[in-house]
Amino acid sequence: MFLGQAHQYVRKVEEGYELRTAGAKVVRAVLAGSFTEHPRVEPFVIADGCTRCGEPLVASYEEEMLALDCPDCGRAHGEYSFPPGGLNDRTNEEVLEAFDQRVRHLHCLAKDGVCPECSGRMTTTISDEGECCLGVGLRADHVCEQCDHSLCSAIGLSLLDRSPVVAFHRDHDVDLGATPYWKLDWCVSDDLTTVRSTDPWELELAIDLDDERLHATLDGDLSLVETRRSAI
């Protein structure tokens, strides 16, 4: 049976055998520790404060998921996959930096309709029902039609790489690419998101910096329909 299935992972070449894409993925998963490592990481306090109450957040790691939560008020700031290999030879601060970049990458792919696991077609659905790791009432659910891989997020997380949003922050001397997503209230909650319509979905997210507000309108696919600025 194994020999009959081996062609999925290796192919015969003139010099012998070489890995197919599926085989290389298995090797990468082993190197990442997903099959061989089960690390225990004690929860640790991070320097950044809760977006609701300002108290220090606590990071915890379990079952290859890294979560950021506020033990004081209970606000969740995201719980996303992070392979065990990402913990190797990194300080807690370096783990958080890598985690931030990974979350951005995974959700950027998901909102653009590409599954980060199999590259299949990913469908985005706006939901205001059920439970979510963020504890938000309004969220985006991304589900792959091919492998059923799923991700969820606050609506604002989809705006991190949008040019008008990046430019708005730059105009206020904020480097959005260097700011951890969990420090941005609009990335971890639905407090600043207003539902304008549900059929079809039309959402407006407000971002305040200094004395100016950015209004970002999105549709049900999280496409950015328009942005405008106003004085606060």
C-alpha positions in Angstrom: 0.0 0.0 0.0 2.8 2.4 0.9 4.7 1.8 -2.3 1.5 2.4 -4.2 0.9 5.7 -2.6 4.6 6.9 -2.6 4.2 8.5 -6.0 2.2 11.2 -4.3 5.3 12.3 -2.5 8.3 11.4 -4.7 8.9 10.9 -8.4 11.5 9.0 -10.4 14.2 11.1 -12.1 17.4 10.2 -14.0 19.5 10.5 -10.8 17.1 8.5 -8.6 14.1 10.1 -6.8 13.1 13.6 -5.8 10.3 15.0 -3.7 7.1 16.2 -5.2 5.4 19.3 -3.8 3.3 17.1 -1.4 6.5 15.3 -0.2 8.3 18.6 0.4 5.3 19.9 2.4 5.5 16.8 4.7 9.2 17.4 5.2 8.6 21.1 6.0 5.9 20.1 8.5 8.3 17.8 10.2 11.0 20.5 10.3 8.4 22.9 11.7 7.8 20.5 14.5 4.1 19.8 13.7 4.7 16.0 13.8 7.5 15.6 16.2 7.4 18.5 18.8 5.0 19.2 21.5 6.5 22.1 23.4 5.2 23.5 26.6 5.4 27.2 27.0 4.5 29.0 30.2 2.2 31.9 29.7 4.1 35.2 29.7 3.1 38.8 30.1 3.8 41.1 27.1 4.6 44.8 27.2 1.5 45.8 25.1 -1.7 46.7 26.9 -5.2 45.6 26.3 -7.1 47.7 23.7 -10.0 48.0 26.1 -8.6 48.5 29.6 -4.9 49.1 29.1 -3.8 46.3 31.4 -0.9 44.1 30.2 -1.8 41.2 27.8 -0.7 37.6 28.5 0.5 35.3 25.7 -0.2 31.5 26.0 0.6 28.6 23.7 -1.3 25.3 23.4 -2.0 22.8 20.7 0.1 24.9 18.2 -2.1 27.9 18.8 -0.8 31.2 20.2 -3.3 33.3 22.0 -3.2 36.8 23.4 -5.7 37.7 26.1 -6.3 40.3 28.8 -6.6 38.6 32.2 -8.1 41.7 33.7 -11.1 42.4 31.5 -11.2 39.2 29.5 -10.8 40.7 26.0 -9.3 38.3 23.5 -6.8 39.7 21.1 -6.5 36.7 18.7 -5.8 33.0 18.8 -4.0 31.8 15.7 -1.9 28.9 14.6 1.8 29.0 15.1 3.9 25.9 14.4 6.2 24.6 17.2 9.3 25.3 15.0 8.6 29.0 15.3 9.5 28.9 19.0 13.0 27.6 18.4 15.9 29.9 19.1 13.6 32.9 19.7 13.0 35.1 22.7 9.4 35.8 23.7 9.7 39.1 21.9 10.9 37.5 18.7 8.1 34.9 18.9 5.6 37.7 19.1 7.2 39.5 16.1 7.0 36.3 14.1 3.5 35.7 15.2 2.4 39.1 14.1 3.9 38.6 10.6 2.3 35.2 10.3 -1.2 36.4 11.3 -0.9 39.2 8.7 0.2 36.8 6.0 -2.4 34.1 6.7 -5.3 36.6 6.7 -4.1 38.5 3.7 -4.2 35.3 1.7 -7.6 34.3 3.2 -9.3 37.6 2.4 -7.9 37.5 -1.1 -9.6 34.1 -1.6 -6.5 31.9 -1.4 -6.2 29.1 1.2 -2.9 29.4 3.2 -2.9 25.6 3.5 -3.7 24.2 0.1 -4.0 27.3 -2.1 -7.6 26.3 -2.9 -10.4 28.8 -3.2 -11.3 30.4 0.1 -14.8 31.9 0.7 -15.4 34.8 3.0 -18.6 35.1 5.0 -19.6 37.9 7.3 -21.2 36.5 10.5 -22.8 38.0 13.6 -23.8 34.7 15.2 -22.0 31.9 17.1 -18.7 31.9 19.0 -15.4 33.2 17.9 -11.9 33.1 19.4 -11.9 36.9 19.6 -15.2 37.1 21.4 -16.6 39.6 18.8 -20.2 39.7 17.7 -19.3 40.6 14.1 -16.5 38.8 12.3 -15.2 37.4 9.0 -15.2 33.6 8.5 -12.8 32.3 5.9 -13.4 28.7 4.8 -11.5 26.8 2.0 -13.8 25.0 -0.4 -11.1 22.4 -1.1 -9.6 21.4 2.2 -12.1 23.0 4.7 -9.3 24.9 6.4 -10.9 27.9 8.3 -9.9 31.2 9.8 -11.8 33.9 11.6 -11.0 37.5 12.4 -12.4 40.9 13.3 -13.4 42.8 10.2 -10.6 45.4 10.6 -7.8 42.8 10.2 -8.5 42.8 6.5 -7.4 46.4 6.2 -3.8 46.1 7.4 -2.3 46.1 3.9 -4.8 48.4 2.2 -3.0 51.5 0.7 -5.5 54.2 1.9 -5.3 52.8 5.5 -1.5 52.5 5.4 -1.3 56.1 4.0 -3.6 57.4 6.7 -1.4 56.0 9.4 1.8 57.3 7.7 0.3 60.8 7.6 0.0 60.5 11.4 3.6 59.2 11.8 2.5 55.6 12.4 4.2 52.8 10.6 1.3 50.3 10.3 3.6 47.6 9.0 5.6 47.8 12.2 2.7 48.1 14.6 1.6 44.7 16.0 -2.0 44.0 15.0 -3.1 43.4 18.7 -2.3 47.1 19.5 -5.0 48.2 17.1 -8.5 48.2 18.5 -10.1 47.9 15.1 -8.1 44.7 14.4 -9.3 42.8 17.5 -12.8 44.0 18.1 -16.0 45.1 16.4 -16.4 48.3 18.6 -15.5 50.6 15.7 -17.4 48.7 13.0 -20.9 49.7 12.0 -23.2 47.6 9.9 -24.8 49.7 7.2 -26.6 46.9 5.5 -26.9 43.1 5.7 -28.4 42.4 2.3 -26.0 43.0 0.7 -23.4 43.4 3.5 -22.0 46.9 3.8 -19.7 47.7 6.8 -18.1 50.9 7.8 -15.0 50.9 10.0 -13.8 54.1 11.7 -10.2 54.6 12.6 -9.2 57.7 14.7 -5.8 59.2 14.8 -5.1 62.6 16.5 -7.9 64.9 15.3 -8.8 62.9 12.1 -11.0 59.9 11.3 -10.7 57.5 8.5 -14.0 56.0 7.3 -13.5 52.7 5.5 -16.4 51.0 3.7 -16.3 47.3 2.9 -18.6 44.8 1.3 -19.4 41.2 2.1 -16.1 40.0 0.5 -14.1 42.5 2.6 -13.3 44.4 -0.6 -12.6 48.0 0.2 -15.4 50.0 -1.5 -14.3 53.5 -0.5 -12.5 55.6 2.1 -12.9 59.1 3.3 -11.4 61.3 5.9 -13.2 63.7 8.3 -12.3 65.9 11.3 -13.2 64.5 14.7 
